[in-house]
Amino acid sequence: MLRIATLALATSALFAVPAMAQDSTPTPTDKPANAPSDGMNAGMQNDMEPITVEMKGADGGSAGTVTVTPTPHGLLLSADLANLADGDHAFHVHETGVCEGDFSSAGGHYNPTDKEHGYKVEGGHHAGDLPNFTTTDGSASFESFAPALTLTGGEAPLNDADGSAIVVHGGTDDYSSQPSGDAGNRIACGVVYSGQ
């Protein structure tokens, strides 16, 4: 009888230890790296969760969203854009997570591996180079895949020291002109990770 009581006591202690350990696990309280000070893209993110980027036009109004989804092979960008001029537009990831004024604050194309610009160029392309898209009736919905990009880690992480942004240009990328494809003015911008 004593043996059964000892066994029962040892068994209950064995199950109590993991339960106590679970209760004492600290809760993260750090601000997410991709939560800019202006509140865009707020919320806890991990390396495999999608991030929704709020795009804004030069007038500060909404230009839609781009959802950035990590995959084992790069980033999938799903755009649902609005309030843009009809026609063909260039679409790039830029090197700085700031979208102010004429959006020159976003810097150049994201190019951490120091390659030439453009899909048609020997020694290209920038990690942030993406295909052109077409807007009809002010809107466009499309997907683009960026195999060189990651959210964190690797040679081209978007969450680096100065962040990153997605930029829509008024014209098209010719996929060869240096340094940025002669794509025209920046007409919409959205912070992926803040550079401030």
C-alpha atoms as one frame of an Amber mdcrd trajectory, in Angstrom:
protein
   0.000   0.000   0.000   2.857   2.368   0.844   4.431   1.560  -2.504   1.229
   2.557  -4.402   0.950   5.835  -2.472   4.611   6.674  -3.226   4.097   5.874
  -6.917   0.962   8.053  -7.053   2.808  10.941  -5.357   5.769  10.664  -7.766
   3.446  10.542 -10.784   1.520  13.650  -9.709   4.799  15.515  -9.100   6.033
  14.526 -12.547   2.955  16.067 -14.224   2.971  19.154 -12.002   6.513  20.242
 -13.006   5.765  20.809 -16.738   2.553  22.631 -15.839   4.434  24.948 -13.489
   7.112  25.516 -16.144   4.466  26.510 -18.681   2.951  29.036 -16.287   6.302
  30.736 -15.697   7.150  31.269 -19.382   7.741  34.995 -19.935   5.547  36.840
 -22.413   7.369  38.924 -25.054   6.859  42.641 -24.549   9.227  44.070 -27.145
   7.764  46.225 -29.916   7.767  44.299 -33.208  10.569  45.334 -35.564   8.096
  45.928 -38.375   5.787  48.237 -36.399   6.640  51.740 -37.637   6.110  54.704
 -35.372   3.213  55.920 -37.554   1.256  52.762 -36.715   1.448  51.182 -40.157
   1.698  47.402 -40.185   1.305  47.230 -36.411   1.062  43.826 -34.799   3.300
  40.964 -33.835   4.946  39.260 -36.801   7.194  36.262 -37.086   9.326  35.209
 -40.018   6.563  33.213 -41.738   3.482  35.400 -41.160   2.217  37.706 -43.923
   2.626  41.463 -43.515   0.038  43.860 -44.950   1.602  47.053 -46.280  -0.661
  50.112 -46.505   0.147  52.023 -49.705  -0.437  55.775 -49.877  -0.482  58.207
 -52.760   1.401  61.501 -52.962  -1.713  63.260 -51.599  -1.648  61.020 -48.505
  -4.764  59.113 -49.561  -4.999  55.348 -49.720  -3.507  53.602 -52.738  -4.484
  50.119 -51.552  -2.454  47.356 -49.942   0.306  44.872 -50.685   0.428  41.662
 -48.664   3.965  40.293 -48.308   3.946  36.560 -47.633   7.161  34.706 -46.784
   7.719  31.325 -48.410  10.657  28.910 -48.209  11.778  30.246 -51.623  11.358
  34.038 -51.308   8.547  36.558 -50.838   5.149  36.556 -52.541   3.712  40.067
 -52.954  -0.065  40.205 -53.467  -1.136  43.695 -54.511  -4.615  45.179 -54.369
  -3.958  48.746 -55.512  -6.394  51.617 -56.003  -6.620  55.315 -56.879  -3.814
  55.174 -59.446  -3.685  56.554 -62.997  -4.587  53.993 -65.652  -1.721  52.447
 -67.590   1.492  50.539 -66.964   3.530  51.138 -63.811   6.826  50.018 -62.313
   6.735  48.272 -58.947   9.830  47.907 -56.736  11.035  47.277 -53.212  13.134
  50.266 -52.107  16.001  50.404 -49.629  14.618  52.658 -46.861  11.415  52.278
 -44.853  10.302  55.920 -45.078   7.472  57.260 -47.294   7.458  61.057 -47.058
   6.995  63.935 -49.516   7.664  62.798 -53.089   8.758  59.411 -51.712  12.440
  59.996 -52.526  12.824  59.288 -48.787  12.471  55.566 -49.685  15.905  55.685
 -51.370  16.864  53.602 -54.396  15.897  50.072 -55.312  16.732  47.539 -52.614
  20.098  46.169 -53.771  22.118  44.748 -50.850  24.152  42.487 -53.154  25.310
  45.425 -55.325  24.037  44.120 -58.672  23.186  46.030 -61.853  19.564  47.095
 -62.369  17.200  45.179 -64.613  16.159  41.741 -65.736  17.669  42.299 -69.201
  21.147  43.281 -67.955  24.184  41.038 -67.559  25.050  41.187 -63.861  21.486
  42.120 -62.851  19.049  42.313 -61.233  18.413  44.201 -57.961  16.790  42.120
 -55.230  13.989  44.729 -55.169  13.314  44.680 -58.932   9.805  43.434 -59.725
   7.751  43.203 -62.945   5.604  46.084 -64.230   1.826  45.933 -63.832  -1.207
  47.529 -65.503  -3.902  49.633 -63.848  -7.448  49.751 -65.272 -10.173  52.006
 -63.888  -7.707  53.176 -61.229  -7.035  49.761 -59.721  -4.902  46.665 -60.126
  -4.787  43.276 -58.419  -1.816  41.036 -59.117   0.873  38.855 -57.559   4.618
  39.086 -57.960   7.314  36.759 -56.620  10.698  37.984 -55.332  12.989  34.958
 -54.883  15.965  36.982 -53.579  14.053  38.637 -50.726  13.358  37.509 -47.155
  11.772  39.246 -44.184  14.778  38.466 -41.979  18.092  36.699 -42.543  19.879
  35.870 -45.774  21.528  38.289 -48.204  18.460  40.494 -48.773  16.326  40.844
 -45.619  13.686  43.588 -45.705  13.951  44.037 -41.937  17.460  45.508 -41.938
  18.840  48.601 -40.165  17.048  51.156 -42.374  13.929  49.143 -43.177  12.296
  48.909 -46.609   9.381  50.239 -48.640   7.323  49.288 -51.691   7.098  51.987
 -54.377   4.846  52.366 -57.431   6.178  54.585 -60.238   4.263  56.690 -62.754
   5.933  54.988 -65.718   7.281  51.554 -66.556  10.621  49.971 -65.779  12.502
  49.285 -69.024  14.397  46.512 -67.194  17.776  47.802 -68.367  18.467  51.531
 -67.713  20.764  52.325 -64.806  20.274  52.876 -61.959  16.521  52.332 -61.821
  14.883  51.574 -65.179  13.760  55.113 -66.101  10.448  54.425 -64.346   9.367
  58.005 -63.675   7.971  59.714 -60.595   7.067  57.822 -57.467   3.285  57.905
 -57.169   2.618  55.545 -54.250   4.638  54.216 -51.332   4.176  51.867 -48.390
   6.484  51.020 -45.499   7.264  47.314 -45.056   9.657  47.845 -42.116  10.227
  51.306 -40.725  13.547  53.065 -41.238  12.867  55.598 -38.467
